[in-house]
């Protein structure tokens, strides 16, 4: 049985759907702070609760034969983390510490942890592989890097097996259009561009056009949520098969797109012109983050199967099929 922490969120819900389709027994713990009950596959056991709730998590580990934990339950916004670092360190670090401690107490010795390319900070190389130095430049990146350090220390001391996946920019949706990205407020580039083109806002902002990049806007590497889920499936298979697993992998498409290029691809797919407004840089945004995913390709046989257009098309299908998201009237608006 697999415990999916944060299984009601954007990435977690896609993971749960795939695990169920592959015949795994899944239990989801999610406090629904940013997730949705409706996003969770109905064949999964759902517990509304907090991963930092030691009493609850100990009970889950006592009641269910959990072999592996997949941990998606975190906050992930750079800007918010700068304004409210308490929230990030409490949720992403302290609560994860509690979860890890309960795992160790109950001899649950395998984890797949959702980390981020934000651990690298200002990229010193054009393409980042896993040996690039970790100098996170915002509290979000630091909170994830701290957990990576907890996990590696617990591996050394208690034999915790781990796969840490450093996600680049995740986008797209399941092709069923039944689950997708539904953040409130929405801050990510592809969703914001599409919601603007859907008529939910009067412009799309380009945060900074004076970065040291070809067109002056930031470069990111975008990965389809279903390719990311597949990286977890392969990690899971390795953890189930082997002992003493301690792996860190980048998961990205190995291609950089600038903010301006992304908006233009969104325009092309939707067939509408966007009202683009250049604004000041967002605090904590590195100019460029592009992955080398060579390690996971070579060691696990993973490869990205979707291109950027697929991500935008599937996200657009999700938005147009679910104009109110999971039923929220605040969908796509800042609150
Ligand atoms: N961005 C933008 N306009 C938006 C949202 C994001 O220009 O409405 C930029 C942002 O400054 C960054 C890139 O797009 O350079 C990706 O941002 P996003 O929030 O999607 O992901 P992040 O890289 O912060 O995880």
Boltz pocket constraint, residues with backbone or C-beta under 6 A from the ligand:
constraints:
  - pocket:
      binder: B
      contacts: [[A, 76], [A, 78], [A, 169], [A, 187], [A, 188], [A, 189], [A, 190], [A, 192], [A, 193], [A, 204], [A, 205], [A, 206], [A, 207], [A, 208], [A, 218], [A, 219], [A, 220], [A, 259], [A, 282], [A, 285], [A, 286]]
      max_distance: 6.0
